[in-house]
Amino acid sequence: MILRKTMFAAATVALLLAGCKLMPKEEEKTTTSAFPDFIKQSNIYEVNVRQYTPEGTFKAFEKSLPRLKEMGVDILWFMPITPISKVDRKGALGSYYAVADYEAVNPEFGTMDDWKALVQKAHEMGFKVITDWVPNHTGADNRWIQSNPDFYIKGKDGKLAYAFDWSDTRDLNYWNPVLQDSMITSMKFWLNETKIDGFRCDVAGEVPRSFWQHAIVELKKVKPDIFMLAEADQSWLHDAGFNASYAWDFFATMKKVAKGEASARTLDTAMMRFDNTFPPDAVKMFFTSNHDENSWNKADYATMPGAVHAPFAVLTQTWRNSLPLIYSGQEEPFLDSLSFFYKDTITFAKFERAAFYKTLLNLRKNTPALAIDAKYTKLVSGNDDAVFAYTKEKDGRKVLVVLNLSANPQTTTIKGDITGEPENVFAAKKEKLTDGQSFSLAPWGYLVYSY
């Protein structure tokens, strides 16, 4: 679901005024969650099963595993695979995020056995697998509505409440401890029964801190190295136990730069906001597109069109504290939005970006300097309004990145510790560099050097 912080705040006030109870006071601080080793030099690929193949099934998607492995994908994030409610359903097929049953598989995609077989195959090939989890609300005919109506928030009219225009959902009441235990039990079901490696948690910031503090401890009892990704851009989620959160603020800044509405310097400002808000080791999932941004805001084919995409993709793969995401179809690239409520198949044919992504993903996987915890140093260029340059260093390895974030060609010098004979990664050849080196970049050009 799209995260709209101000809208959620307004909706919360409205629900409280309607007579809903406040949650008990939550603890102020816990220990910041360390991330599992397997994400240090990793990446995420978001799988939209419905739209991925003409069949839209687990079995049909499984045929793509060798191609994605060859491209360098590590973590497969599957959008919700649970059944979709029929009451108040939107469109012909409904929203994946209107969950009818937390412990079943959407028959549109196949069977539970099909899912288990896909996870097993992915694991055998070296992938990690996470699924989308929707804890804030259910669909309008979720089985809990009949069995446990007290799991839900009611409005002043006595009817089950929902936020905004999400009329196909019903909001859950985390004041109820039985609801909390039931939610944790369902999450454990997927870990135990299907052996997945973690969860991407939808609108995680709208679920109370106290729940996450308890839930993540309980989930780690089942899977100690579980990976927990929060769809939110709030610092407290890291303190509550999440391993990574969305880089929404960074993405908003990148879009402005891509449109020519802001200079490259604003990326430094975004990093300063991060430093003033988040723990220094907080992992952020960076992206140029995802299902929300593609379906509703035309990413990346309109927000970062054509050649504009490349330097920002390099940025997501190499910047500080980054865990990069690629969305289904970006490797083609599929230059259209994917419908949320209808069948709208991705057309795969040329895979024109696959080699570009493969270079980045393999560099990241094989270079300690691109690990999440590598040292980041911003460099000064001859034109910092247009050129964004930095190094990453770890374990005696270094990567230099020089990006032209403008529609004009740039010739600029880079000052900093860049002397050496590194490999120009995309040219596949070594070059001699010195402090004060001059670089020429085409519009939206990019250079990556590995020392």
Buried (B, 14 or more C-beta within 10 A) or exposed (E): BBBEEEEBEEBBEBBEEBEBEEBEEEEEEBEBBEBBEBBBBBBBBBBBBBBBBEBBBBBBBBEBBEEBBEBBBBBBBBBBBBBBBEBBBBEEBBBBBBBBBBBBBBEBBBBBEBBBBBBEBBBEEEBBBBBBBBBBBBBBBBBBBEEBEEBBBBBEEEEBBBBEEBBBBBBBBBBBEEBBEBBBEBBBBBBEEBEBBBBBBBBBBBBBBBBBBBBBEBBBEBBEBBBBBBBBBBBBBBBBBBBBBBBBBBBEBBBBBBEEEBBBEBBBEBBEEBEEEBEEEBBBBBBBBBBBBBBEBBBBBEBBEEEBBBBBBBBBBBBBBBBBBBBBBBBBBBEBBBBBBEBBBBEBEEBEBBEBBBBBBEBBBEBBBBBBBBEBBBBEBBBBBBBBBBBBBBEEBBBBBBBBBBEEEBEBBBEBEBEBEBBBBBEEEEEEBEEEBEBEBEBBBBBBBBB
